[in-house]
Structure formats: C-alpha cells, structure tokens
C-alpha cells in the first residue's frame, strides 16, 4: 500500500473515532463560546459602595455626586458610622466604602489638605481596583478644582489657574488594549492554549486507541506514520486556528494585527511540536484516557506561567526554563506580540526559533516512543 | 454469592498506579507549582523605559521618582521614539515615558508640560500595577515641585507649603487582603479550582479501575446505591485530606490572614467533594468510556477558574455565564471560603448560603443512578443477544 492509502486510512481513523471528534472539534468549538462567556462585559462597572459623610457640607455632597457619576462606582447606601458601613459591607450590600471626614470643606478651604479614606474588598482584585480607580478619579478632580479655586482666591486669573494647578501634566496611554477589556486580555492567550491542549489530546487518544488492536499502523514504517499523522492533524488544526484567529477574534472584536503569512509561519512549529507531544504521550501512557488526564491537569500551571497574567520577571527562573519546554509558552507570547501588539516577524524570532527547537526535540522523542510501541505490538502479534 | 463479596479497593489500587498517583503526589505537585509561580507575591521592579528629551536635573528627578517606586524599574533609556517603541513591542519593557523638550522652562513659567506614559494594557494586571505606580510617582513629583515653588516665594514654611501643594490627601485601605498580595489572592482560588479538577478526574479513574477490575455487574448491579457509596467512601478521605492540607498550608504554615474558622470550611469541603464525585460519576456512567468521560470532565471543570468570580466579578457576568458558574461545585465552595477567610462570617451565615445551592447536585445524582440502570439493562440485552 502506498502513502496515499495510509493518508486515507489515517483520516478515516480520525474522523470515525468519537472521542477524537468530541475532543478536537467539539472541544474547540465549545470552548470558543464558553471561555469568553464570563468576560462579555469586558470591564467591571458600577461597583456598589456606601458613603459615610461626616461633613455634610455642600462640597462633600458635590464629591458624592462626582463619585456617583464615574462609570466605576455607584453609591447605593449611606451610613452614619464606620460600624454601620462595615455591617452593610458584611451583609453583601456594598463592596466598598468612602469616608468623607468631618471639616472636609473647611480644611480644604484653609489649605489643610483633608484626608479622604476609601476602601474596597481586596479579596476580589478587579472589584477593588475598579472601586479605587473610580474614587481616586473623583477625588482627584475635586482636588484639582479646589486647587484652582484657591489660586483664583489668591488672585490668579481663572484661565491661568486652570493651567497651573498641576506642575506637570500626565498623559497615561493604555496601549494594545486601550479599553483594558478583560476579554481582549484572556481570549487571545487562552485560545492558543486550547489549540495546543485539544491537539495533544486528539493525537494522544488516537495513539492510545491503536494500542489495543492491530491495524494499518503496524504495517508502515514509523517515519511514514509520524509524518502522515502530522500532516492530518496539522492540516485539521490549521483550519481550526483559522476559525479561532479569524472568525472568533472577529466575533469578539479582538485585535488581528498580524499578517496571515506571519500567522501561518508561527502556527507551523507550534502545531508540529504539539502533535509530537501527542504522539509521545499516546505511546508512553498505558491507556488513552490518561492522555486526557495529563493534558487536563497541566493546563493551569501552563497558563499561569505564560507571562501574560503574572509578569515573567516575577516567576522563578527555573519555572520559566521548565515552561519553555512546552510549545504554548513561546506561542502565546509570540501570538500576543504579532497579533495584539503589532510586532514584526523579526521581533519574535527568538520565540519562533525556540518553537522549531521544540519541534525537533519533541519530534525525536515521539519518533522513538512510537517505534518502541510498534516493535512491541509486532512482537506480541508474531 | 458474588454480590456479598466486598469490593476491595486495595486490590484495585494495587493494579493501577496512575490512580494512586492521581490521589497522592500529582495534586500536591500541581498545587506547589502554582504556589511557586506566584511565590514572589508582589510584582516588583517591572522594567520600563524613558525617552528624555530634556536631560536636565528636573527631568532626572522625575525619572528617579519613577525608579523609586517598588513596582517600576527604569531599565532602558532611549534617544529616539522608534527604538523606544520597538523595545515596547518586543516586551523588553512594559511601559515608556516621554519627557518633552523645554520641560524645565515650562515648569518655571508655569506652563505645565505634559509627560506621556505608554503602558502595556494587553497584560491587564501589569498594566494596572504600572498605572497606579506612575500616578503615585507623578503625584509625588508634582507635590515636590509645588512645595519648592511655594518655598521659593519665601512666605511659607515646609509644612504649610506642602499642604498648599496637595489639595486632598487620600488614604486607601484594601479590606481583607491588607498588603494586596497577589499570591494570596490568586493561589487561594487557583488551588481549590485544581482540587476540583483533581476530584472529578480521580473519580473517573477509580470508577474506570473498578469497572476494569470487577466489571459493571459486580460493581453496580443489585444494591447499586450501597455499592457505589461503599466504593466512593474509600476515596473520599483522600480528597478531604487534600482539601484540609491546602487550608492548613495557607492559613497555618504560610500564615495568611484568616478571620473565620476552619470548621465550617471543613464541612463545606466535604459537601464539595461529594458534589464533584457525583459529577465525575455522571460523566463516567454516561458512556462507560473513560476517554469520553475525561473529555466531558475537561470541558466541565477546566475553565472553572474563569467562572469563579475571583478575578472578574460575578456581578458583571451575563446570565448564561452565571448559569454555567452555578453548575460548578467549586464556585459555591469558594464563596464559602472567602466568607470565612476574609469576612469572618459566622458558620451559620456561610452555611445558609452554601448548602441550599449544593442541594442542586441531587439532580445529577439521581441522573447517575438512572444511567447505571440503563447501562446494566443494555449489558444484559447484549448478553442475551449473544
């Protein structure tokens, strides 16, 4: 039988294996809708807070209105004492507290810089960050207004005072993800991991399924089997990657800055090395469900060491080295760079070379592991 | 007679070293690796760059102010915007600041020069950290210059000059996580999520092992409920010990703050373990094929961290996401954990919100029993056909 026959047999084995269909096609499509689900609103808004206004001046009420006007926070309760605010908090009515001190108005006019206290629930980081951001914004605006009005009292013309209140103006430019949207942050990275994990599972389950009986995989050389398997799975995954990076990103409005050619060039070593890991796992693990098991439990350590959640500078160096053995790590980094940040191909060469190095290393391991399995089953057959 | 022989689980364990691993060292290794990644706790010295078009004492003072924050480290200085931009895109730096020409002159003539900071918000956490560090450094610098200006007028002392320079002071108190430690925040949620995955997949593994060792008839026919409980009861202590171990590790060995008590959490964990085992059993008896069951378990439990609501708040999720979240045992557990650990709620408060939501797992439990009946019938039909 020729290679074409082998290709046909391999395709048939993939498309008639319900576990592979479930994992590869079912998994990829299911995750493409499930994973972005929690983040569809992109940024947390209108976190509910309570106010303790001990000043009750016109200015303090103005501050309250300014706080309420921010998109980040919303005043839903008021309290007369810290104890009451705490109770509201523990009941789950509010997630943050703003305290306007006594004599806030007077102290501000006297130039004695009163202290505004605010607090948020730091058990939930994004909630906390949002509340603090909103309150700081309102407080900052009021402080600027106060400075300007004091300058005006000092006899500086209003026009000039408005210019002068800050010594140096700061222009913060969030770049690559201007809205700081959570979906834009999670989806481009996690989708790369999903591609790798489902690919490894699919290839591994195929290898595991072959072990229990004999078939075409025993009649060809290791090289032809591995090559054809790569061809089939990399081909399928090019299509699935097209679905992710094309349709899904379009659907969720995620940046697509990379040229198709760069994407294709990056996908090649990424998909190849993942396929090799699948062949290796399918060959060395005694039963096919264990492939899924190993892949499943490795997902969380992999995603948190990829550097997009927690900066690589803060990850222990041995962990960084270890994680660089797996294709999704350089792949996540380089896909984010070219597709989200608009890097040139020359800027991701390090990651690209690493991916090819992995392809080479995992390829050798996969080849020998598969050869070993073939020999063993031939021996038991004879 | 057969049905009276006890289904010895030690025999099963002896023949399946993967099952033994998944019950013992694998979850420990996973939890430790997560902790190791975040072991630094707080992100420090994130590299940023500076494009200083002024090159004066004042501009260098501003740069020092940035460098002095614990979060930032000025590691690159640029002379043109293109190299800065390229270093930014290549991830060498997380942000860069442009100090304009005539920076000094504009400050002296009170024409407020504008400093621009480009920061990477693709990495949201890093972006947020940089944003607040820059705001802080900028505020300090402004206050210094304003104080200096007041003093140079000669009609003021240091303290009065400072309070004129700073309009409103703010005091920000993070409640329940006092030093804003990311290790505490993330690890105490990721490890329970891993624990859930570990219980669900181990359940599939031990049911598979029993199925292989004893066969469906012996393990589930006649007295189905009693036999299943018998098998599960053997493995429950493993999961309970894992759960207790991470609680003790976090709140006794690492000494993270703990406001409540472990007793209600222990009970919550017991219920969570049962719920996870029910889900694992449901996946297994759906097809009796461990590979398919694993795929279902993966789809079900792998994204659970995203749905827990610890990073992205539940209140901002849409109804479908909230529905999926409600299906995951661990999202109910984590609420109980936070209410004890952070808020120090009473055991009654925690349980009265936790237990009713866990009652829902009776449904998959009944479904599992029905599935077993169906699988047994199917098996007998097949036998009859032969």
Interface residues (C-beta under 8 A of the other chain):
Chain A: X18 X19 X22 X23 X26 X27 X30 X31 X34 X35 X37 X38 X39 X40 X41 X43 X44 X45 X47 X89 X90 X97 X108 X111 X112 X113 X114 X115 X116 X117 X118 X119 X120 X121 X122 X123 X124 X125 X126 X127 X128 X129 X132 X136 X139 X142 X143 X144 X146 X147 X150 X160 X163 X164 X166 X167 X168 X169 X170 X171 X172 X173 X174 X175 X176 X177 X178 X180 X182 X184 X185 X186 X201 X205 X208 X286 X287 X288 X289 X290 X292 X293 X295 X296 X297 X299 X300 X301 X304 X305 X307 X308 X309 X310 X311 X313 X314 X315 X316 X319 X333 X336 X337 X340 X341 X342 X343 X347
Chain B: X18 X22 X26 X30 X33 X34 X36 X37 X38 X39 X40 X43 X44 X45 X46 X47 X62 X86 X88 X89 X90 X91 X94 X103 X107 X110 X111 X112 X113 X114 X115 X116 X117 X118 X119 X120 X121 X122 X123 X124 X125 X126 X127 X128 X131 X134 X135 X138 X141 X142 X145 X146 X149 X160 X163 X164 X166 X167 X168 X169 X170 X171 X172 X173 X174 X175 X176 X177 X178 X180 X182 X185 X186 X190 X193 X194 X197 X198 X201 X204 X205 X208 X289 X290 X291 X292 X293 X294 X295 X297 X298 X299 X301 X302 X303 X305 X306 X307 X309 X310 X311 X312 X313 X315 X316 X317 X318 X320 X321 X324 X325 X338 X341 X342 X343 X345
